[in-house]
Amino acid sequence: MRYNRQIKLDEVGSSGQEKLRNASVLIVGVGGLGCPAAQYLAGAGVGKIGLIDHDKVSITNLHRQVLYDEFDVGKSKALVAKEKLQRLNGEIELVAIEEALTIENAEKLFNQYDLIIDGTDNFETKYLINDACILTGKAWIYASIYKNEGQLSVFNYQNGPSYRCLFPKTTKQNVSCEATGVLGVTPGIFGMLQAAEALKIILDAGTVLSGKLKLMNILYGTEQVLNIQKRPEEIRKIKNEGIIPFRIVCELKDTGKTYLDVREDFEQPKVNSEKVIHIPLEKLKDRLKDIPDMEEVLVFCQSGERSQEAIEILQEDFGFRNLKNVEGGIEKIING
């Protein structure tokens, strides 16, 4: 009875429901994209869903990551998502992975799943997903959000184009909703579209968005679909060389000051200077001794929001009085 409404569809039926039950999907990032994708795949009866996310729920997440609520703030996204999705569907297997996707763990994790969904908001992880999918022979469903706009595609599907075919060159500037803002419905819509692509692939139904890039502006109701040209040399390069690390190194404008970088290890660009102390926000309390308290320390992140949060924690809980926020984030303190 649980799946009665979709089993009635010619594209599903009992055999299609069995395909869903036997399928496995890994969702990388359980945020604005990953939450709705996970909810609809769990509801549809996908047999195994992996949820990888190293982050904790923040109050700023709630307007778009509607799987969470106020009581979840400060808790592990992966664990909370697993618990709530299990209540939605107790018949499926849910795996919570409380870590970041890295070069070291990507291939091993991807080999455990049939299909990968990208719920991330940074270029470095998208390139990592792409390269690991090429090496493991997995298709992946891409989405990216910018303000009121979004992009959607399926890469590495049945010998189709890869992400590097669309974006062979990298950029040092990440564009995330932390820095630019976003209406909650925008990633919600694209997360559901990612789930739809996953269901089509599993059911072998409809037309998969491989070799196509779907563009939508939610505010103005416009959309278009562009063709993606396959670049075989980009795919061969990954097969020959393995995962290519996404790393951009920049120099400080002012090397006479001391800085505290509270971004995650994977975030780019990196700053090449002995004057920068790198401690991710979640680990500040464990490394207080590494933070100078007798000289001014400029605290930065990608946009200036997490660095302000870090300063408030260090001031209110540990008595630091020498910290100054870099408003506007890393772009304000580097050359280029």
C-alpha positions in Angstrom: 0.0 0.0 0.0 2.9 2.4 0.7 3.9 2.6 -2.9 0.4 2.0 -4.4 0.2 5.4 -6.1 3.4 5.1 -8.0 3.1 1.4 -8.8 0.0 2.3 -10.8 2.2 4.2 -13.2 3.2 2.2 -16.4 6.8 3.4 -15.9 7.0 1.9 -12.4 4.7 -1.1 -11.8 5.8 -3.9 -9.5 9.0 -4.5 -11.4 10.0 -0.8 -11.2 9.3 -0.8 -7.5 11.6 -3.8 -7.1 14.3 -1.8 -9.0 13.9 1.0 -6.5 14.2 -1.3 -3.6 17.4 -2.8 -4.9 19.0 0.6 -5.8 21.4 2.6 -3.7 22.1 6.3 -3.9 24.7 8.4 -2.1 23.8 12.1 -1.4 26.9 14.3 -0.9 25.7 17.1 1.3 22.4 17.1 3.1 21.6 20.8 2.8 19.3 22.8 0.6 19.6 20.4 -2.4 20.2 17.2 -0.5 17.3 17.5 2.0 14.5 17.4 -0.6 16.3 14.9 -2.8 16.7 12.6 0.2 13.1 13.0 1.3 11.6 12.1 -2.1 14.0 9.2 -2.7 13.2 7.8 0.7 9.5 8.3 0.1 9.8 6.5 -3.3 11.4 3.5 -1.6 15.0 3.6 -2.8 16.5 0.7 -0.8 19.7 2.3 0.4 20.5 6.0 0.8 23.8 7.2 2.0 24.0 10.7 3.6 27.5 12.2 3.8 27.9 15.6 5.5 30.4 16.8 8.0 28.4 19.9 9.0 26.0 20.7 11.9 22.6 22.2 11.6 22.6 26.0 11.9 19.7 28.4 12.4 20.5 29.9 9.0 19.8 26.6 7.4 16.2 26.3 8.4 14.6 28.6 5.8 15.7 26.2 3.0 16.8 22.9 4.6 13.3 21.9 5.7 14.2 18.5 6.9 15.5 20.1 10.0 13.8 22.2 12.7 14.8 24.5 15.6 15.5 21.6 18.0 18.1 20.2 15.6 20.4 23.3 15.7 23.9 22.3 16.7 23.3 18.6 15.8 25.0 16.5 13.0 23.1 17.0 9.8 23.8 13.4 8.7 22.5 11.9 11.9 19.4 14.1 12.1 18.6 13.4 8.4 19.0 9.7 8.9 16.7 9.7 12.0 14.0 11.7 10.3 14.1 9.9 7.0 13.9 6.6 8.9 10.6 7.8 10.4 9.4 8.6 6.9 10.2 5.1 5.7 11.3 2.4 8.1 11.6 -0.1 5.3 14.8 1.3 3.7 18.5 1.4 4.8 19.9 4.8 5.7 23.6 5.3 6.2 24.9 8.5 8.0 28.5 9.4 7.2 29.7 12.3 9.5 32.7 13.4 7.5 33.6 15.5 4.5 34.1 13.9 1.1 37.8 13.9 0.4 40.3 12.5 -2.2 41.1 9.8 0.3 37.5 8.5 0.8 35.7 9.3 -2.4 36.3 6.3 -4.5 35.8 3.8 -1.6 32.4 5.4 -0.8 31.3 5.7 -4.4 32.0 2.0 -5.0 29.3 1.2 -2.4 26.5 3.0 -4.3 24.9 2.8 -7.7 24.3 6.6 -8.2 25.7 9.8 -6.7 23.7 13.0 -6.1 25.6 16.3 -5.6 24.2 18.4 -2.8 27.2 20.7 -2.5 27.7 24.4 -3.0 31.4 24.6 -3.9 33.5 24.0 -7.0 36.2 21.9 -5.3 33.8 19.2 -4.2 32.0 19.1 -7.5 35.3 18.5 -9.3 36.1 15.8 -6.7 32.7 14.1 -7.3 33.2 14.2 -11.0 36.7 12.7 -10.9 35.7 10.0 -8.5 32.7 9.1 -10.6 34.8 8.8 -13.7 37.2 6.5 -11.9 34.4 4.3 -10.3 32.2 4.3 -13.4 29.3 6.0 -11.6 26.8 8.6 -13.0 26.1 11.6 -10.9 23.4 14.2 -10.7 24.6 17.8 -10.6 22.8 21.0 -9.4 24.1 24.4 -8.6 22.3 27.5 -7.3 23.0 31.2 -7.7 20.5 33.6 -6.1 17.2 32.9 -7.9 18.8 30.7 -10.6 19.8 27.1 -10.8 21.5 24.6 -13.1 20.8 20.8 -13.4 22.5 18.0 -15.4 23.5 14.4 -15.2 27.2 13.6 -15.8 29.1 10.4 -16.7 25.9 8.6 -17.6 26.2 5.9 -20.3 29.4 7.3 -21.7 28.0 10.9 -21.7 29.9 14.1 -20.9 31.5 14.9 -17.6 31.5 18.0 -15.4 35.0 18.8 -16.7 33.5 18.8 -20.3 31.3 21.6 -19.2 33.8 23.4 -17.0 37.3 22.4 -18.0 38.8 25.5 -16.3 38.4 26.2 -12.6 37.9 29.6 -10.9 39.3 30.8 -7.6 36.0 32.3 -6.6 33.3 30.2 -5.0 29.7 31.5 -5.3 27.7 30.1 -2.4 24.3 31.1 -0.8 26.3 32.1 2.3 27.8 35.0 0.3 25.0 35.8 -2.2 21.7 34.8 -0.5 19.0 32.5 -1.7 15.3 32.0 -1.5 14.6 28.6 0.2 12.4 27.4 -2.6 15.2 27.5 -5.2 17.4 24.7 -3.9 14.2 22.9 -2.9 13.0 22.8 -6.5 16.3 21.7 -7.8 16.8 19.1 -5.1 13.4 17.6 -6.2 14.5 17.7 -9.8 17.7 15.8 -8.8 15.5 13.2 -7.2 13.5 13.0 -10.4 16.6 12.3 -12.5 17.7 9.6 -10.0 14.3 7.9 -10.3 14.4 8.0 -14.1 17.9 6.5 -14.1 16.9 3.7 -11.6 13.6 3.0 -13.5 15.2 3.3 -16.9 12.3 5.6 -17.8 11.9 8.9 -19.6 14.8 11.0 -21.0 17.7 11.5 -18.6 19.3 14.9 -18.7 22.7 13.7 -19.9 24.5 15.9 -22.3 22.1 18.7 -21.4 22.3 21.6 -19.0 18.9 22.8 -17.7 18.8 26.5 -16.6 15.9 27.9 -14.6 15.2 31.3 -13.0 12.6 30.8 -10.3 11.9 34.4 -9.9 11.0 35.1 -13.5 9.8 31.6 -14.5 12.2 31.3 -17.4 14.1 28.1 -18.4 16.2 26.8 -21.2 18.2 23.7 -22.0 21.7 23.8 -23.5 23.7 21.1 -25.2 26.9 20.0 -23.5 29.8 19.1 -25.9 31.7 16.0 -24.7 35.5 16.5 -24.3 37.0 13.0 -24.4 40.4 14.4 -23.5 39.1 15.7 -20.2 37.8 12.3 -19.3 40.9 10.5 -20.4 43.0 12.8 -18.3 41.2 11.7 -15.1 41.4 8.1 -16.1 45.1 8.4 -16.6 46.1 10.7 -13.7 43.4 10.0 -11.1 41.6 12.6 -9.1 43.1 16.0 -9.8 43.1 18.1 -6.6 41.4 21.4 -6.8 43.8 23.8 -5.1 44.3 27.5 -5.7 47.0 29.3 -3.7 46.8 33.1 -3.1 49.0 35.6 -1.3 48.0 38.0 1.4 47.9 41.7 0.7 49.2 42.6 4.2 51.7 40.1 5.6 52.3 42.1 8.7 49.2 41.0 10.4 48.0 37.7 12.0 45.0 35.9 10.6 42.7 33.2 11.7 41.0 31.1 8.9 37.9 29.4 10.2 36.9 27.7 6.9 36.8 24.0 6.4 39.9 22.2 5.1 38.5 21.7 1.6 37.6 25.4 1.0 39.4 27.4 -1.6 41.4 29.5 -2.2 44.2 28.6 0.2 46.4 31.3 1.6 50.1 30.7 1.4 51.4 32.4 4.5 52.9 31.6 7.9 50.7 34.4 9.3 47.5 32.4 8.8 46.3 30.1 11.5 43.8 27.6 10.1 41.2 26.2 12.6 37.8 25.2 11.3 34.9 26.8 13.2 33.8 23.5 14.7 37.3 22.9 16.2 38.0 26.3 17.8 37.3 25.1 21.3 39.8 22.3 20.9 42.7 24.6 19.8 42.4 27.7 21.9 46.1 27.6 22.7 46.9 28.1 19.0 45.1 31.5 18.9 47.2 34.5 20.0 45.5 36.7 22.7 48.1 39.5 23.0 48.0 40.9 19.4 45.2 41.7 16.9 44.0 38.7 15.0 41.9 39.2 11.8 39.4 36.4 11.5 38.1 35.4 8.1 36.0 32.8 6.3 34.5 32.7 2.8 32.0 35.6 3.3 32.4 37.1 6.8 29.5 35.3 8.4 31.2 32.3 10.0 34.1 34.4 11.1 31.7 36.7 12.9 30.2 33.7 14.6 33.7 32.5 15.6 34.5 35.8 17.1 31.3 35.8 19.2 32.1 32.3 20.5 35.7 33.2 21.4 34.7 36.5 23.0 31.7 35.3 25.0 32.9 31.8 26.0 36.7 32.3 26.3 37.3 36.0 26.9 39.2 36.9 23.7 39.3 40.7 23.1 41.8 41.0 20.3 39.7 39.7 17.3 38.5 41.6 14.3 36.2 40.3 11.6 37.1 40.5 7.9 33.8 41.6 6.5 33.4 40.3 2.9 35.6 37.3 3.5 38.8 36.0 2.0 38.5 38.1 -1.2 39.2 41.2 0.9 42.6 40.1 2.1 44.2 38.4 -0.8 45.9 39.6 -4.0 44.3 38.9 -7.3 
